[in-house]
Amino acid sequence: MYCQKCGQKTTRKTKFCTSCGAGLVQPNQNVKSKKTRINKPFATHLSVLIFGSVLAIATVYLVTNKVEPEKNTNTLSIRSRAVLEIAKKFDCLCGNCDHPLEECECTHKNGAVDVKSFIAQKLAEGHLDKHVTEMVQNQYGGRKGKLVFPADSVKILKG
């Protein structure tokens, strides 16, 4: 028989350990060992730790993979008054017609529908009219009353 406290081998007849003086338990007594008492709390802590980890991972997954709501479903129509007010300042840029942008409905590349859609999108994003006008000029050009020459043509005009 061994002492549960210090591990010293003892005889069966002694009631106390000769090395450390701890009380000895006879083998026929049904007492749980120190090892068993340690394992139960360890198992409990381990199961709580695993459950917490799974919960944390699930939370992170749900937060990072959350479906984004649709962006601004209140988009303006290309025929809305705000869009047409800005479109009045431009000519259609498709190259196939000579209509003012506000009246034209052509679907050519960089045509009236493209430019008006761009205007509606920028207004829906909350940009001011004058900023949207500048953005259209920078993106597409074609503003009425402003002649825009390429850089090379200025040299030709000067001689």
Contact map, one row per residue, 1 for C-alpha under 8 A:
111000001111000000000000001000000000000000000000000000000000000000000000000000000000000000000000000000000000000000000000000000000000000000000000000000000000000
111100111100000000000000000000000000000000000000000000000000000000000000000000000000000000000000000000000000000000000000000000000000000000000000000000000000000
111111111100000010000101000000000000000000000000000000000000000000000000000000000000000000000000000000000000000000000000000000000000000000000000000000000000000
011111100000000000000001000000001100000000000000000000000000000000000000000000000000000000000000000000000000000000000000000000000000000000000000000000000000000
001111100000000000010100000000000000000000000000000000000000000000000000000000000000000000000000000000000000000000000000000000000000000000000000000000000000000
001111110000000000110000000000000000000000000000000000000000000000000000000000000000000000000000000000000000000000000000000000000000000000000000000000000000000
011111111000000000000000000000000000000000000000000000000000000000000000000000000000000000000000000000000000000000000000000000000000000000000000000000000000000
011001111100000010100000000000000000000000000000000000000000000000000000000000000000000000000000000000000000000000000000000000000000000000000000000000000000000
111000111110000000000000000000000000000000000000000000000000000000000000000000000000000000000000000000000000000000000000000000000000000000000000000000000000000
111000011111010011000000000000000000000000000000000000000000000000000000000000000000000000000000000000000000000000000000000000000000000000000000000000000000000
100000001111110000000000000000000000000000000000000000000000000000000000000000000000000000000000000000000000000000000000000000000000000000000000000000000000000
100000000111111000000000010000000000000000000000000000000000000000000000000000000000000000000000000000000000000000000000000000000000000000000000000000000000000
000000000011111000000000000000000000000000000000000000000000000000000000000000000000000000000000000000000000000000000000000000000000000000000000000000000000000
000000000111111110000001000000000000000000000000000000000000000000000000000000000000000000000000000000000000000000000000000000000000000000000000000000000000000
000000000001111110000011100000000000000000000000000000000000000000000000000000000000000000000000000000000000000000000000000000000000000000000000000000000000000
000000000000011111001111000000000000000000000000000000000000000000000000000000000000000000000000000000000000000000000000000000000000000000000000000000000000000
001000010100011111111111000000000000000000000000000000000000000000000000000000000000000000000000000000000000000000000000000000000000000000000000000000000000000
000000000100000111111000000000000000000000000000000000000000000000000000000000000000000000000000000000000000000000000000000000000000000000000000000000000000000
000001010000000011111000000000000000000000000000000000000000000000000000000000000000000000000000000000000000000000000000000000000000000000000000000000000000000
000011000000000011111100000000000000000000000000000000000000000000000000000000000000000000000000000000000000000000000000000000000000000000000000000000000000000
000000000000000111111110000000000000000000000000000000000000000000000000000000000000000000000000000000000000000000000000000000000000000000000000000000000000000
001010000000000110011111000000000000000000000000000000000000000000000000000000000000000000000000000000000000000000000000000000000000000000000000000000000000000
000000000000001110001111100000000000000000000000000000000000000000000000000000000000000000000000000000000000000000000000000000000000000000000000000000000000000
001100000000011110000111110000000000000000000000000000000000000000000000000000000000000000000000000000000000000000000000000000000000000000000000000000000000000
000000000000001000000011111010100000000000000000000000000000000000000000000000000000000000000000000000000000000000000000000000000000000000000000000000000000000
000000000001000000000001111110000000000000000000000000000000000000000000000000000000000000000000000000000000000000000000000000000000000000000000000000000000000
100000000000000000000000111111000000000000000000000000000000000000000000000000000000000000000000000000000000000000000000000000000000000000000000000000000000000
000000000000000000000000011111000000000000000000000000000000000000000000000000000000000000000000000000000000000000000000000000000000000000000000000000000000000
000000000000000000000000111111100000000000000000000000000000000000000000000000000000000000000000000000000000000000000000000000000000000000000000000000000000000
000000000000000000000000001111110000000000000000000000000000000000000000000000000000000000000000000000000000000000000000000000000000000000000000000000000000000
000000000000000000000000100011111000000000000000000000000000000000000000000000000000000000000000000000000000000000000000000000000000000000000000000000000000000
000000000000000000000000000001111101100000000000000000000000000000000000000000000000000000000000000000000000000000000000000000000000000000000000000000000000000
000100000000000000000000000000111111100000000000000000000000000000000000000000000000000000000000000000000000000000000000000000000000000000000000000000000000000
000100000000000000000000000000011111110000000000000000000000000000000000000000000000000000000000000000000000000000000000000000000000000000000000000000000000000
000000000000000000000000000000001111111000000000000000000000000000000000000000000000000000000000000000000000000000000000000000000000000000000000000000000000000
000000000000000000000000000000011111111100000000000000000000000000000000000000000000000000000000000000000000000000000000000000000000000000000000000000000000000
000000000000000000000000000000011111111110000000000000000000000000000000000000000000000000000000000000000000000000000000000000000000000000000000000000000000000
000000000000000000000000000000000111111111000000000000000000000000000000000000000000000000000000000000000000000000000000000000000000000000000000000000000000000
000000000000000000000000000000000011111111100000000000000000000000000000000000000000000000000000000000000000000000000000000000000000000000000000000000000000000
000000000000000000000000000000000001111111110000000000000000000000000000000000000000000000000000000000000000000000000000000000000000000000000000000000000000000
000000000000000000000000000000000000111111111000000000000000000000000000000000000000000000000000000000000000000000000000000000000000000000000000000000000000000
000000000000000000000000000000000000011111111100000000000000000000000000000000000000000000000000000000000000000000000000000000000000000000000000000000000000000
000000000000000000000000000000000000001111111110000000000000000000000000000000000000000000000000000000000000000000000000000000000000000000000000000000000000000
000000000000000000000000000000000000000111111111000000000000000000000000000000000000000000000000000000000000000000000000000000000000000000000000000000000000000
000000000000000000000000000000000000000011111111100000000000000000000000000000000000000000000000000000000000000000000000000000000000000000000000000000000000000
000000000000000000000000000000000000000001111111110000000000000000000000000000000000000000000000000000000000000000000000000000000000000000000000000000000000000
000000000000000000000000000000000000000000111111111000000000000000000000000000000000000000000000000000000000000000000000000000000000000000000000000000000000000
000000000000000000000000000000000000000000011111111100000000000000000000000000000000000000000000000000000000000000000000000000000000000000000000000000000000000
000000000000000000000000000000000000000000001111111110000000000000000000000000000000000000000000000000000000000000000000000000000000000000000000000000000000000
000000000000000000000000000000000000000000000111111111000000000000000000000000000000000000000000000000000000000000000000000000000000000000000000000000000000000
000000000000000000000000000000000000000000000011111111100000000000000000000000000000000000000000000000000000000000000000000000000000000000000000000000000000000
000000000000000000000000000000000000000000000001111111110000000000000000000000000000000000000000000000000000000000000000000000000000000000000000000000000000000
000000000000000000000000000000000000000000000000111111111000000000000000000000000000000000000000000000000000000000000000000000000000000000000000000000000000000
000000000000000000000000000000000000000000000000011111111100000000000000000000000000000000000000000000000000000000000000000000000000000000000000000000000000000
000000000000000000000000000000000000000000000000001111111110000000000000000000000000000000000000000000000000000000000000000000000000000000000000000000000000000
000000000000000000000000000000000000000000000000000111111111000000000000000000000000000000000000000000000000000000000000000000000000000000000000000000000000000
000000000000000000000000000000000000000000000000000011111111100000000000000000000000000000000000000000000000000000000000000000000000000000000000000000000000000
000000000000000000000000000000000000000000000000000001111111110000000000000000000000000000000000000000000000000000000000000000000000000000000000000000000000000
000000000000000000000000000000000000000000000000000000111111111000000000000000000000000000000000000000000000000000000000000000000000000000000000000000000000000
000000000000000000000000000000000000000000000000000000011111111100000000000000000000000000000000000000000000000000000000000000000000000000000000000000000000000
000000000000000000000000000000000000000000000000000000001111111110000000000000000000000000000000000000000000000000000000000000000000000000000000000000000000000
000000000000000000000000000000000000000000000000000000000111111111000000000000000000000000000000000000000000000000000000000000000000000000000000000000000000000
000000000000000000000000000000000000000000000000000000000011111111000000000000000000000000000000000000000000000000000000000000000000000000000000000000000000000
000000000000000000000000000000000000000000000000000000000001111111000000000000000000000000000000000000000000000000000000000000000000000000000000000000000000000
000000000000000000000000000000000000000000000000000000000000111111100000000000000000000000000000000000000000000000000000000000000000000000000000000000000000000
000000000000000000000000000000000000000000000000000000000000011111110000000000000000000000000000000000000000000000000000000000000000000000000000000000000000000
000000000000000000000000000000000000000000000000000000000000000011111000000000000000000000000000000000000000000000000000000000000000000000000000000000000000000
000000000000000000000000000000000000000000000000000000000000000001111100000000000000000000000000000000000000000000000000000000000000000000000000000000000000000
000000000000000000000000000000000000000000000000000000000000000000111110000000000000000000000000000000000000000000000000000000000000000000000000000000000000000
000000000000000000000000000000000000000000000000000000000000000000011111100000000000000000000000000000000000000000000000000000000000000000000000000000000000000
000000000000000000000000000000000000000000000000000000000000000000001111100000000000000000000000000000000000000000000000000000000000000000000000000000000000000
000000000000000000000000000000000000000000000000000000000000000000000111111000000000000000000000000000000000000000000000000110000000000000000000000000000000000
000000000000000000000000000000000000000000000000000000000000000000000111111000000000000000000000000000000000000000000000000000000000000000000000000000000000000
000000000000000000000000000000000000000000000000000000000000000000000001111100000000000000000000000000000000000000000000000100000000000000000000000000000000000
000000000000000000000000000000000000000000000000000000000000000000000001111110000000000000000000000000000000000000000001100100000000000000000000000000000000000
000000000000000000000000000000000000000000000000000000000000000000000000011111010010000000000000000000000000000000000001101100000000000000000000000000000000000
000000000000000000000000000000000000000000000000000000000000000000000000001111110010000000000000000000000000000000001001000000000000000000000000000000000000000
000000000000000000000000000000000000000000000000000000000000000000000000000111110011000000000000000000000000000010011011000000000000000000000000000000000000000
000000000000000000000000000000000000000000000000000000000000000000000000000011111011000000000000000000000000000000000000000000000000000000000000000000000000000
000000000000000000000000000000000000000000000000000000000000000000000000000111111111000000000000000000000000000000000000000000000000000000000000000000000000000
000000000000000000000000000000000000000000000000000000000000000000000000000000111111100000000000000000000000000000000000000000000000000000000000000000000000000
000000000000000000000000000000000000000000000000000000000000000000000000000000011111110000000000000000000000000000000000000000000000000000000000000000000000000
000000000000000000000000000000000000000000000000000000000000000000000000000111111111111000000000000000000000000000010011001000000000000000000000000000000000000
000000000000000000000000000000000000000000000000000000000000000000000000000001111111111100000000000001000000000000010000000000000000000000000000000000000000000
000000000000000000000000000000000000000000000000000000000000000000000000000000001111111110000000000001000000000000000000000000000000000000000000000000000000000
000000000000000000000000000000000000000000000000000000000000000000000000000000000111111111000000000000000000000000000010000000001001100000000000000000000000000
000000000000000000000000000000000000000000000000000000000000000000000000000000000011111111100000000011000000000000010000000000000000000000000000000000000000000
000000000000000000000000000000000000000000000000000000000000000000000000000000000001111111100000000111000000000000000000000000000000000000000000000000000000000
000000000000000000000000000000000000000000000000000000000000000000000000000000000000111111100000000010000000000000000000000000000000000000000011000000000000000
000000000000000000000000000000000000000000000000000000000000000000000000000000000000011111110000000111000000000000000000000000000000000000000111000000000000000
000000000000000000000000000000000000000000000000000000000000000000000000000000000000001111111000011111000000000000000000000000000000000000000111000000000000000
000000000000000000000000000000000000000000000000000000000000000000000000000000000000000001111110111110010000001100000000000000000000000000000100000000000000000
000000000000000000000000000000000000000000000000000000000000000000000000000000000000000000111110000010000000011100000000000000000000000000011100000000000000000
000000000000000000000000000000000000000000000000000000000000000000000000000000000000000000011111100000000101111100000000000000000000000000000000000000000000000
000000000000000000000000000000000000000000000000000000000000000000000000000000000000000000011111110000000000000000000000000000000000000000000000000000000000000
000000000000000000000000000000000000000000000000000000000000000000000000000000000000000000000111110000000000000000000000000000000000000000000000000000000000000
000000000000000000000000000000000000000000000000000000000000000000000000000000000000000000010111111000000000000000000000000000000000000000000000000000000000000
000000000000000000000000000000000000000000000000000000000000000000000000000000000000000000110011111100000000000000000000000000000000000000000000000000000000000
000000000000000000000000000000000000000000000000000000000000000000000000000000000000000000110000111110110000000000000000000000000000000000000000000000000000000
000000000000000000000000000000000000000000000000000000000000000000000000000000000000000101110000011111110000000000000000000000000000000000000000000000000000000
000000000000000000000000000000000000000000000000000000000000000000000000000000000000001111111000001111110000000100000000000000000000000000000000000000000000000
000000000000000000000000000000000000000000000000000000000000000000000000000000000001101101100000000111110000000100000000000000000000000000000000000000000000000
000000000000000000000000000000000000000000000000000000000000000000000000000000000000000000000000001111111000000000000000000000000000000000000000000000000000000
000000000000000000000000000000000000000000000000000000000000000000000000000000000000000000010000001111111100000100000000000000000000000000000000000000000000000
000000000000000000000000000000000000000000000000000000000000000000000000000000000000000000000000000000111110001110000000000000000000000000000000000000000000000
000000000000000000000000000000000000000000000000000000000000000000000000000000000000000000000100000000011111001110000000000000000000000000000000000000000000000
000000000000000000000000000000000000000000000000000000000000000000000000000000000000000000000000000000001111111111000000000000000000000000000000000000000000000
000000000000000000000000000000000000000000000000000000000000000000000000000000000000000000000100000000000111111110000000000000000000000000000000000000000000000
000000000000000000000000000000000000000000000000000000000000000000000000000000000000000000000100000000000011111001000000000000000000000000000000000000000000000
000000000000000000000000000000000000000000000000000000000000000000000000000000000000000000001100000000000011111111100000000000000000000000010000000000000000000
000000000000000000000000000000000000000000000000000000000000000000000000000000000000000000011100000000001111111111100000000000000000000000000000000000000000000
000000000000000000000000000000000000000000000000000000000000000000000000000000000000000000011100000011011111011111110000000000000000000000000000000000000000000
000000000000000000000000000000000000000000000000000000000000000000000000000001000000000000000000000000001111011111111000000000000000000000000000000000000000000
000000000000000000000000000000000000000000000000000000000000000000000000000000000000000000000000000000000010111111111100000000000000000000000000000000000000000
000000000000000000000000000000000000000000000000000000000000000000000000000000000000000000000000000000000000011111111110000000000000000100010000000000000000000
000000000000000000000000000000000000000000000000000000000000000000000000000001000011001000000000000000000000000111111111000000000000000000000000000000000000000
000000000000000000000000000000000000000000000000000000000000000000000000000011000000000000000000000000000000000011111111100000000000000000000000000000000000000
000000000000000000000000000000000000000000000000000000000000000000000000000000000000000000000000000000000000000001111111110000000000000100000000000000000000000
000000000000000000000000000000000000000000000000000000000000000000000000000001000010010000000000000000000000000000111111111000000001000100000000000000000000000
000000000000000000000000000000000000000000000000000000000000000000000000001111000010000000000000000000000000000000011111111100000000000000000000000000000000000
000000000000000000000000000000000000000000000000000000000000000000000000001100000000000000000000000000000000000000001111111110000000000000000000000000000000000
000000000000000000000000000000000000000000000000000000000000000000000000000000000000000000000000000000000000000000000111111111100001000000000000000000000000000
000000000000000000000000000000000000000000000000000000000000000000000000000100000010000000000000000000000000000000000011111111111001000000000000000000000000000
000000000000000000000000000000000000000000000000000000000000000000000001011100000000000000000000000000000000000000000001111111100000000000000000000000000000000
000000000000000000000000000000000000000000000000000000000000000000000001000000000000000000000000000000000000000000000000111111100000000000000000000000000000000
000000000000000000000000000000000000000000000000000000000000000000000000000000000000000000000000000000000000000000000000011111110000000000000000000000000000000
000000000000000000000000000000000000000000000000000000000000000000000000000000000000000000000000000000000000000000000000011111111011000000000000000000000000000
000000000000000000000000000000000000000000000000000000000000000000000000000000000000000000000000000000000000000000000000001001111111000000000000000000000000000
000000000000000000000000000000000000000000000000000000000000000000000000000000000000010000000000000000000000000000000000001000111111100000000000000000000000000
000000000000000000000000000000000000000000000000000000000000000000000000000000000000000000000000000000000000000000000000000000011111110000000000000000000000000
000000000000000000000000000000000000000000000000000000000000000000000000000000000000000000000000000000000000000000000000000000111111111000000000000000000000000
000000000000000000000000000000000000000000000000000000000000000000000000000000000000010000000000000000000000000000000010011000111111111100000000000000000000000
000000000000000000000000000000000000000000000000000000000000000000000000000000000000010000000000000000000000000000000000000000001111111110000000000000000000000
000000000000000000000000000000000000000000000000000000000000000000000000000000000000000000000000000000000000000000000000000000000111111111000000000000000000000
000000000000000000000000000000000000000000000000000000000000000000000000000000000000000000000000000000000000000000000000000000000011111111100000000000000000000
000000000000000000000000000000000000000000000000000000000000000000000000000000000000000000000000000000000000000000100110000000000001111111111000000000000000000
000000000000000000000000000000000000000000000000000000000000000000000000000000000000000000000000000000000000000000000000000000000000111111111110000000000000000
000000000000000000000000000000000000000000000000000000000000000000000000000000000000000000000000000000000000000000000000000000000000011111111000000000000000000
000000000000000000000000000000000000000000000000000000000000000000000000000000000000000000000000000000000000000000000000000000000000001111111000000000000000000
000000000000000000000000000000000000000000000000000000000000000000000000000000000000000000001000000000000000010000100000000000000000000111111100000000000000000
000000000000000000000000000000000000000000000000000000000000000000000000000000000000000000001000000000000000000000000000000000000000000111111110000000000000000
000000000000000000000000000000000000000000000000000000000000000000000000000000000000000001111000000000000000000000000000000000000000000010011111010000000000000
000000000000000000000000000000000000000000000000000000000000000000000000000000000000000011100000000000000000000000000000000000000000000010001111110000000000000
000000000000000000000000000000000000000000000000000000000000000000000000000000000000000011100000000000000000000000000000000000000000000000000111111000000000000
000000000000000000000000000000000000000000000000000000000000000000000000000000000000000000000000000000000000000000000000000000000000000000000011111000000000000
000000000000000000000000000000000000000000000000000000000000000000000000000000000000000000000000000000000000000000000000000000000000000000000111111100000000000
000000000000000000000000000000000000000000000000000000000000000000000000000000000000000000000000000000000000000000000000000000000000000000000001111110000000000
000000000000000000000000000000000000000000000000000000000000000000000000000000000000000000000000000000000000000000000000000000000000000000000000011111000000000
000000000000000000000000000000000000000000000000000000000000000000000000000000000000000000000000000000000000000000000000000000000000000000000000001111101100000
000000000000000000000000000000000000000000000000000000000000000000000000000000000000000000000000000000000000000000000000000000000000000000000000000111111100000
000000000000000000000000000000000000000000000000000000000000000000000000000000000000000000000000000000000000000000000000000000000000000000000000000011111110000
000000000000000000000000000000000000000000000000000000000000000000000000000000000000000000000000000000000000000000000000000000000000000000000000000001111111000
000000000000000000000000000000000000000000000000000000000000000000000000000000000000000000000000000000000000000000000000000000000000000000000000000011111111100
000000000000000000000000000000000000000000000000000000000000000000000000000000000000000000000000000000000000000000000000000000000000000000000000000011111111110
000000000000000000000000000000000000000000000000000000000000000000000000000000000000000000000000000000000000000000000000000000000000000000000000000000111111111
000000000000000000000000000000000000000000000000000000000000000000000000000000000000000000000000000000000000000000000000000000000000000000000000000000011111111
000000000000000000000000000000000000000000000000000000000000000000000000000000000000000000000000000000000000000000000000000000000000000000000000000000001111111
000000000000000000000000000000000000000000000000000000000000000000000000000000000000000000000000000000000000000000000000000000000000000000000000000000000111111
000000000000000000000000000000000000000000000000000000000000000000000000000000000000000000000000000000000000000000000000000000000000000000000000000000000011111
